[in-house]
C-alpha cells in the first residue's frame, strides 16, 4: 500500500474562460474551494493574452464553447497548437452531437450547463487529474 504524501503536491493552475461573469465566477470559486489555482478570462482574446503572459504555468483550461468574438473551440484549438498536451474542458448549454463529436475527436472534455457541483468536479478530475 502506497503512502504517498499528497499535501506537498502543487495545485494545478486552471484558466476559466466564459463571457458570463456570473458563470465564470461560480466555476472559479468552486475550483478554488477544491484547491486549484484559478485564473479568469472573459473572452478568447483575453485568455490568449493570459496564456502568453504565463507560458508553462497553466495546466488546464475550462472554456465556454459559445462566446462572442473568438469562440471556445477556436480558443481551444489555438491553445492546443501552442501546447499539444494541454488539457481542455469545454462547457456549453447547447451541446449537440456535432459539438460532442468535435470535443471527443480533439481529446477535449465536455460538460453541459447547467451542471451540479459534483458533476463539475467529476469531469474536472477526469479531464485534469489523469
ABEGO torsion letter per residue (X at the ends): XBBBBAAABBBBBBBBBBABAAAAAAAAAAAAAAGBBBBBBABAAAAAAAAAAABGABABBBBBABBBEBBAAAAAAAAAAABAABBBBBBBABBBAAAAAAAAAAGBBBBBOBBBAAAAAAAAAAAAAX
